[in-house]
Amino acid sequence: MRIEVSIAKTTALPNGALEALNNELSRRIAEQFPAIDSQVSVRYATGNQLSVFGALKEDKDRISEILQETWECIKPRELLSFNI
């Protein structure tokens, strides 16, 4: 299963935030789908988008939920550690 997360370039994130999101999302997906080999990619793009390849509709919905939970968990922590 391949998961691609695109975040709008206009979203201001501190250095390391994309890597932190990628690592945490990968960990959570591996916990939720241990029998499935998954590849997660997080990058900047023109807009926000989630693409999931090689999964059932129910799995895609669950991955969307996991992404939302992960974003809410990672974003505040990364922003708090960012010094302006």
Secondary structure as a PSIPRED ss2 file (coil, helix, strand):
# PSIPRED VFORMAT (PSIPRED V4.0)

   1 M C   1.000  0.000  0.000
   2 R E   0.000  0.000  1.000
   3 I E   0.000  0.000  1.000
   4 E E   0.000  0.000  1.000
   5 V E   0.000  0.000  1.000
   6 S E   0.000  0.000  1.000
   7 I E   0.000  0.000  1.000
   8 A E   0.000  0.000  1.000
   9 K C   1.000  0.000  0.000
  10 T C   1.000  0.000  0.000
  11 T C   1.000  0.000  0.000
  12 A C   1.000  0.000  0.000
  13 L C   1.000  0.000  0.000
  14 P C   1.000  0.000  0.000
  15 N C   1.000  0.000  0.000
  16 G C   1.000  0.000  0.000
  17 A H   0.000  1.000  0.000
  18 L H   0.000  1.000  0.000
  19 E H   0.000  1.000  0.000
  20 A H   0.000  1.000  0.000
  21 L H   0.000  1.000  0.000
  22 N H   0.000  1.000  0.000
  23 N H   0.000  1.000  0.000
  24 E H   0.000  1.000  0.000
  25 L H   0.000  1.000  0.000
  26 S H   0.000  1.000  0.000
  27 R H   0.000  1.000  0.000
  28 R H   0.000  1.000  0.000
  29 I H   0.000  1.000  0.000
  30 A H   0.000  1.000  0.000
  31 E H   0.000  1.000  0.000
  32 Q H   0.000  1.000  0.000
  33 F C   1.000  0.000  0.000
  34 P C   1.000  0.000  0.000
  35 A C   1.000  0.000  0.000
  36 I C   1.000  0.000  0.000
  37 D C   1.000  0.000  0.000
  38 S C   1.000  0.000  0.000
  39 Q E   0.000  0.000  1.000
  40 V E   0.000  0.000  1.000
  41 S E   0.000  0.000  1.000
  42 V E   0.000  0.000  1.000
  43 R E   0.000  0.000  1.000
  44 Y E   0.000  0.000  1.000
  45 A E   0.000  0.000  1.000
  46 T C   1.000  0.000  0.000
  47 G C   1.000  0.000  0.000
  48 N C   1.000  0.000  0.000
  49 Q E   0.000  0.000  1.000
  50 L E   0.000  0.000  1.000
  51 S E   0.000  0.000  1.000
  52 V E   0.000  0.000  1.000
  53 F E   0.000  0.000  1.000
  54 G C   1.000  0.000  0.000
  55 A C   1.000  0.000  0.000
  56 L C   1.000  0.000  0.000
  57 K H   0.000  1.000  0.000
  58 E H   0.000  1.000  0.000
  59 D H   0.000  1.000  0.000
  60 K H   0.000  1.000  0.000
  61 D H   0.000  1.000  0.000
  62 R H   0.000  1.000  0.000
  63 I H   0.000  1.000  0.000
  64 S H   0.000  1.000  0.000
  65 E H   0.000  1.000  0.000
  66 I H   0.000  1.000  0.000
  67 L H   0.000  1.000  0.000
  68 Q H   0.000  1.000  0.000
  69 E H   0.000  1.000  0.000
  70 T H   0.000  1.000  0.000
  71 W H   0.000  1.000  0.000
  72 E H   0.000  1.000  0.000
  73 C H   0.000  1.000  0.000
  74 I H   0.000  1.000  0.000
  75 K H   0.000  1.000  0.000
  76 P H   0.000  1.000  0.000
  77 R H   0.000  1.000  0.000
  78 E H   0.000  1.000  0.000
  79 L H   0.000  1.000  0.000
  80 L H   0.000  1.000  0.000
  81 S C   1.000  0.000  0.000
  82 F C   1.000  0.000  0.000
  83 N C   1.000  0.000  0.000
  84 I C   1.000  0.000  0.000
